[in-house]
Amino acid sequence: MKIALTGGAGFIGSHIVDAYIALGHEVVILDNFSTGKQQNCHPDAKVISIDIQSPEIADVFAQEKFDVLNHHAAQIDVRVSVANPVMDAQTNIVGSLNLYQAAVSNGVKKIVLASSGGTVYGEQTVFPCDETHSTWPLSPYGVAKLSNEMYLNALKFTHGVEYVALRYSNVFGPRQNPHGEAGVIAIFLHKLLRGEQPVINGDGLQTRDYVFIEDAVRANVLALNDDVTGAYNISTAVETNVVEIFDALVSATGNNMQRIHGEAKTGEPRRGSYSYALAEKTIGWKPTVNFTDGIKRTAEWFMQQQQ
């Protein structure tokens, strides 16, 4: 297959590019390099530096004749989306529609979307929740991700283009960017390895569902199968709190820093975990890397980067 992968120079996207190329697919990375890195790009991938909002996207799709669009480019900072919802929508909704229109007009058969289990459900009432849980996002970012899913469903109805929405929980692993709106694991690791004190927000007992990058990538591989369509949680159904993360990272890095707590962040859900039962039953996906092993592998990569 010939696959367009937006955000292919980023953390998750670059790992997916590697997996697709290893399977013999032809991959073209579309990235504006606002956060992506050239060193993340597979040497066998064609790289086009372009913003998904660019009108030239249509020309790229007309020239390249892709079979599949895998869409991972996004404005990923939830707090930025709250502060500037118009900008967020311009990238995550209008930019995405620009891609989808180009895809539909040029014969793309399937679209794979990086969606967000952590934001589309809003305040959870069931733990872990499945895909039938109500969807009332609490941030413009979550609204944009849910809007993308709804647009893709509409495109399937009107144009027959299949789609898969992968509702990731908190993905972590090698290559994660520790700057900006990164995951707490990457942020803490970066600080610990630089001898800086990470600060735990509030009591640190707030929980999230952490899935290792290798498992997230495998979901993107399965998404290429013809019979895989619809929305799926890509998660572990396990809640892990920030204190547990801090302690695991201190142990993995051989650090002796003590916990320091700061003020709690307001407006964030207290708990989060998502059932992967539908993905397991329907497409044969389940997490295979447990949190402890994932932390060790992530810490090893970050420590190698420091050398």
C-alpha positions as CSV (number, residue, x, y, z in Angstrom):
1,M,0.0,0.0,0.0
2,K,1.0,3.6,-0.4
3,I,0.3,5.5,2.8
4,A,0.3,9.2,3.6
5,L,1.2,9.7,7.3
6,T,0.7,13.2,8.7
7,G,2.8,13.9,11.7
8,G,5.2,11.2,10.7
9,A,8.1,13.0,12.2
10,G,6.6,13.1,15.6
11,F,6.6,10.7,18.5
12,I,3.8,8.3,17.7
13,G,3.8,8.9,13.9
14,S,7.5,8.1,13.4
15,H,7.1,4.7,15.1
16,I,4.1,3.9,12.9
17,V,6.2,4.9,9.8
18,D,8.9,2.5,10.9
19,A,6.4,-0.4,11.3
20,Y,4.7,0.3,8.0
21,I,8.0,0.3,6.1
22,A,9.1,-2.9,7.8
23,L,5.9,-4.5,6.4
24,G,6.8,-3.4,2.9
25,H,4.4,-0.4,2.6
26,E,5.4,2.8,0.8
27,V,5.1,5.7,3.2
28,V,5.1,9.4,2.6
29,I,5.5,11.6,5.6
30,L,3.6,14.9,5.6
31,D,4.8,17.1,8.5
32,N,5.3,20.8,9.0
33,F,8.1,20.1,11.6
34,S,6.6,22.5,14.2
35,T,7.2,19.7,16.7
36,G,8.4,16.8,14.7
37,K,12.1,16.0,14.2
38,Q,14.0,15.1,11.1
39,Q,16.0,12.5,12.9
40,N,12.7,10.6,13.6
41,C,12.1,10.1,9.9
42,H,12.8,6.7,8.5
43,P,15.4,6.9,5.7
44,D,13.2,5.0,3.3
45,A,10.2,7.3,3.7
46,K,9.6,10.2,1.4
47,V,9.2,13.4,3.4
48,I,7.2,16.4,2.3
49,S,7.4,19.4,4.5
50,I,3.8,20.8,4.5
51,D,1.1,22.0,6.8
52,I,-2.2,20.2,6.8
53,Q,-4.0,23.5,6.4
54,S,-2.1,24.3,3.2
55,P,-4.1,24.4,-0.1
56,E,-1.2,22.5,-1.6
57,I,-2.3,19.4,0.2
58,A,-4.8,18.8,-2.6
59,D,-1.9,18.8,-5.1
60,V,0.1,16.3,-3.0
61,F,-2.8,13.9,-2.9
62,A,-3.4,14.3,-6.6
63,Q,0.2,13.5,-7.4
64,E,0.9,10.7,-5.0
65,K,-2.3,8.7,-5.3
66,F,-2.4,7.3,-1.8
67,D,-4.3,4.2,-0.8
68,V,-4.5,5.1,2.9
69,L,-4.3,8.3,4.9
70,N,-3.0,7.9,8.5
71,H,-3.7,11.2,10.3
72,H,-1.5,11.9,13.4
73,A,-0.7,15.6,12.8
74,A,-2.4,17.8,15.4
75,Q,-2.3,20.7,17.8
76,I,-1.9,18.4,20.9
77,D,-1.8,20.9,23.8
78,V,-5.1,20.7,25.7
79,R,-4.3,23.9,27.6
80,V,-3.6,25.8,24.4
81,S,-7.0,24.6,23.0
82,V,-8.7,26.1,26.1
83,A,-6.8,29.4,25.8
84,N,-7.2,29.6,22.0
85,P,-10.0,27.4,20.7
86,V,-10.1,29.1,17.4
87,M,-6.5,28.3,16.6
88,D,-7.1,24.7,17.8
89,A,-10.1,24.4,15.5
90,Q,-8.2,25.8,12.6
91,T,-5.6,23.1,12.9
92,N,-7.5,20.1,14.3
93,I,-10.8,20.6,12.5
94,V,-10.3,22.8,9.4
95,G,-6.8,21.4,8.7
96,S,-8.2,17.8,9.1
97,L,-11.1,18.6,6.7
98,N,-8.6,19.9,4.2
99,L,-6.9,16.5,4.3
100,Y,-10.1,14.5,4.2
101,Q,-11.3,16.5,1.2
102,A,-8.1,15.9,-0.7
103,A,-8.2,12.2,0.3
104,V,-11.8,11.7,-0.9
105,S,-11.2,13.6,-4.1
106,N,-8.2,11.4,-5.0
107,G,-9.3,7.9,-4.3
108,V,-8.1,7.2,-0.8
109,K,-9.8,4.0,0.4
110,K,-9.3,4.3,4.2
111,I,-8.5,7.0,6.8
112,V,-6.9,6.1,10.1
113,L,-7.3,8.8,12.8
114,A,-5.4,9.4,16.0
115,S,-8.3,10.1,18.3
116,S,-8.2,10.6,22.1
117,G,-9.9,8.3,24.7
118,G,-8.5,10.7,27.3
119,T,-10.6,13.6,26.1
120,V,-13.6,12.5,24.0
121,Y,-15.5,10.9,26.9
122,G,-15.2,14.0,29.2
123,E,-15.9,13.2,32.9
124,Q,-16.1,9.5,33.2
125,T,-18.9,7.8,35.1
126,V,-17.6,4.2,34.5
127,F,-14.1,2.9,35.1
128,P,-12.8,1.6,32.8
129,C,-15.2,2.9,30.2
130,D,-16.0,1.4,26.8
131,E,-16.8,3.0,23.5
132,T,-20.5,3.3,24.4
133,H,-19.8,5.8,27.2
134,S,-21.3,9.2,26.6
135,T,-19.0,11.7,24.8
136,W,-19.0,15.2,26.3
137,P,-15.5,16.5,25.9
138,L,-14.3,19.1,28.5
139,S,-11.8,20.8,26.2
140,P,-11.8,22.2,22.7
141,Y,-9.1,19.7,21.9
142,G,-11.5,16.9,22.8
143,V,-14.3,18.5,20.9
144,A,-12.0,18.6,17.8
145,K,-11.1,14.9,18.1
146,L,-14.7,13.9,18.4
147,S,-15.7,16.2,15.5
148,N,-13.1,14.4,13.4
149,E,-14.7,11.1,14.2
150,M,-18.1,12.4,13.2
151,Y,-16.8,13.9,10.0
152,L,-15.2,10.6,9.1
153,N,-18.5,8.8,9.8
154,A,-20.3,11.3,7.5
155,L,-17.6,10.8,4.8
156,K,-18.1,7.1,5.0
157,F,-21.9,7.6,4.5
158,T,-21.6,10.1,1.7
159,H,-18.4,8.9,-0.2
160,G,-17.9,5.3,1.0
161,V,-14.5,6.0,2.5
162,E,-13.8,3.6,5.4
163,Y,-12.2,4.9,8.6
164,V,-10.7,3.7,11.9
165,A,-10.6,6.1,14.9
166,L,-8.0,4.9,17.5
167,R,-9.0,6.4,20.8
168,Y,-5.6,6.4,22.5
169,S,-5.2,6.6,26.2
170,N,-1.9,8.2,27.3
171,V,0.8,6.8,24.9
172,F,4.4,6.8,26.2
173,G,7.8,5.5,25.1
174,P,11.0,6.3,23.3
175,R,11.1,9.5,21.2
176,Q,8.4,11.2,23.3
177,N,9.0,15.0,23.4
178,P,9.6,16.2,26.9
179,H,8.8,19.8,26.0
180,G,5.5,21.6,25.7
181,E,2.4,19.6,26.3
182,A,4.1,16.3,26.7
183,G,3.2,13.4,28.8
184,V,4.2,13.4,32.5
185,I,6.5,10.4,32.0
186,A,8.6,12.2,29.4
187,I,8.6,15.4,31.4
188,F,9.7,13.7,34.7
189,L,12.4,11.6,32.9
190,H,13.9,14.7,31.3
191,K,14.1,16.5,34.6
192,L,15.4,13.5,36.6
193,L,18.2,12.9,34.1
194,R,19.2,16.6,34.2
195,G,19.2,16.7,38.0
196,E,16.1,18.8,38.1
197,Q,13.3,18.3,40.6
198,P,10.0,17.1,39.1
199,V,7.0,18.6,40.8
200,I,3.9,16.4,41.4
201,N,0.7,18.4,40.9
202,G,-1.5,18.2,44.0
203,D,-1.6,14.9,45.9
204,G,-0.4,13.0,42.8
205,L,-3.2,10.5,43.2
206,Q,-4.9,11.5,39.9
207,T,-4.9,8.6,37.5
208,R,-4.5,8.0,33.8
209,D,-4.3,4.9,31.6
210,Y,-0.8,4.5,30.1
211,V,-0.2,2.5,26.9
212,F,3.2,1.8,25.5
213,I,4.1,3.0,22.1
214,E,4.7,-0.5,20.7
215,D,1.1,-1.4,21.4
216,A,-0.2,1.8,19.9
217,V,1.7,1.1,16.7
218,R,0.3,-2.4,16.5
219,A,-3.2,-1.0,16.5
220,N,-2.2,1.1,13.5
221,V,-1.0,-2.0,11.7
222,L,-4.2,-3.8,12.4
223,A,-6.2,-0.7,11.2
224,L,-5.0,-1.4,7.6
225,N,-7.0,-4.6,7.4
226,D,-10.1,-4.3,5.2
227,D,-12.5,-5.5,7.9
228,V,-11.3,-3.1,10.6
229,T,-13.6,0.0,10.8
230,G,-15.0,2.2,13.5
231,A,-13.8,3.6,16.8
232,Y,-11.7,1.6,19.3
233,N,-10.1,2.4,22.7
234,I,-6.4,1.7,22.5
235,S,-5.7,1.4,26.2
236,T,-4.8,-0.9,29.1
237,A,-7.9,-0.5,31.4
238,V,-5.4,0.1,34.3
239,E,-5.3,3.3,36.3
240,T,-1.8,4.5,37.3
241,N,-1.3,7.6,39.5
242,V,1.4,10.2,39.3
243,V,3.1,9.2,42.6
244,E,3.5,5.6,41.1
245,I,5.0,7.1,38.0
246,F,7.4,9.2,39.9
247,D,8.5,6.3,42.1
248,A,8.9,4.0,39.0
249,L,11.0,6.6,37.2
250,V,13.3,7.2,40.2
251,S,13.8,3.5,40.4
252,A,14.5,3.1,36.6
253,T,17.0,5.9,36.5
254,G,18.8,5.1,39.8
255,N,17.9,8.5,41.1
256,N,17.4,9.3,44.8
257,M,15.1,12.4,44.5
258,Q,12.3,12.7,46.9
259,R,8.7,13.6,46.0
260,I,7.9,17.2,45.9
261,H,4.3,18.3,45.6
262,G,3.0,21.6,44.1
263,E,-0.5,23.1,43.6
264,A,-3.1,21.0,42.0
265,K,-4.2,21.8,38.4
266,T,-7.8,22.7,38.1
267,G,-10.1,21.6,35.4
268,E,-8.6,18.2,34.8
269,P,-10.4,14.9,35.3
270,R,-9.4,13.1,38.5
271,R,-9.4,9.6,37.0
272,G,-9.2,8.0,33.6
273,S,-9.1,4.4,32.3
274,Y,-10.6,2.8,29.2
275,S,-11.7,-0.7,28.3
276,Y,-10.0,-2.4,25.3
277,A,-12.5,-5.2,25.2
278,L,-14.0,-4.1,21.9
279,A,-10.6,-3.9,20.2
280,E,-9.7,-7.3,21.5
281,K,-12.9,-9.0,20.4
282,T,-13.2,-7.3,17.0
283,I,-9.7,-6.8,15.7
284,G,-7.5,-8.9,18.0
285,W,-5.7,-6.1,19.7
286,K,-4.7,-6.0,23.4
287,P,-1.8,-4.4,25.2
288,T,1.2,-6.6,25.6
289,V,3.8,-4.4,27.3
290,N,3.0,-3.8,31.0
291,F,3.6,-0.4,32.6
292,T,6.8,-1.5,34.5
293,D,8.5,-2.9,31.4
294,G,7.4,0.1,29.4
295,I,8.9,2.5,31.9
296,K,12.2,0.6,31.9
297,R,12.4,0.7,28.1
298,T,11.5,4.4,28.0
299,A,14.0,5.3,30.7
300,E,16.8,3.4,28.9
301,W,16.1,5.3,25.7
302,F,16.1,8.7,27.4
303,M,19.4,7.8,29.2
304,Q,21.0,6.8,25.9
305,Q,20.0,10.2,24.5
306,Q,21.8,11.9,27.4
307,Q,25.1,10.2,26.5
